[in-house]
C-alpha cells in the first residue's frame, strides 16, 4: 500500500498534492481524499464516510450541541 501511495503522490501535480493534503487533514483519511480527487466519491459522500465513527457515537449517546453539529458543518465547508 505504501508503494502504491508513493506512486500516486509522485505522479500528482502541485494542485492535486495541495488538494490531497487539505482533504486528508480534514477527513483524516488519505483514501477518502484520493477518492474525492479522482471523482470516485462526491464531496457529500466523503463527508458522510469521514464521520461514520462520530455518527455512531452520536446515535448512541446523543449530539453535543455546538460540538458535533459544528464539526459536521466545518467538514462540509472544508471538503466542498
Number of C-alpha atoms within 10 A of each C-alpha: 6 7 8 9 13 11 11 12 15 10 11 13 9 10 9 15 17 12 16 23 16 16 25 17 14 19 21 14 16 17 15 23 25 22 16 21 17 11 10 12 16 16 22 14 13 23 22 15 15 19 17 11 10 14 17 11 12 13 10 9 9 11 14 10 8 8 9 16 11 12 13 16 11 12 20 17 12 14 20 12
